[in-house]
Amino acid sequence: FYHGNLGSEIMWFMPALIIAVLLQFVAKKFNLSSALFAIACALHLIGLSGQSYQPLVPFEIFNPETNTFFINSRDPLFFGLFYVTLGYQLARVNAVSLIKRFPWPVYLVGVILFSGLSIAEGIWLVKGYGGIVADYYLMTIPVTLSFMALALTLPTVTKPSIFAKTGEHSGEIYLNHGVLNI
């Protein structure tokens, strides 16, 4: 259950989401949400060492052949928890009202800029150090935040935006994206 590979490896995100939401719920109950976010940030950086940045780290934390539990860093503690707690922190400070202070073209530039930097980061890690192709990078965070801000600020008229239309199908997209990977 923890690794989410029962049936298909792409399902790792479902238990990650469940576990992360439960941890966030408990942290909120005990007024420890900020502490949990700090821990999630640290765990996310450690998780990157088991993904794209593994070739730059002189030791292996995540290795299915030598470790019994930390076989993959794409799991609830190292990735799921970070994004759930980040979302909670953004909601807590009412980030939507802050985001809406700037027009959507600002965020479109952010999406283009950070996507380009993410591609450059990936090429640098893969070509320069033998990193894993199409993995998580540090630039994944600003790319995600830029896309979110763009989606929140795109003007809508009488019909839903393309983001809203796509969002209606996010469950099917997630459940079927493994076919594209294959």
Helices and strands as residue ranges (DSSP letters): G 9-12, H 13-29, H 33-48, G 54-56, I 76-80, H 81-92, H 95-99, H 104-129, H 140-153, H 162-167, H 170-181
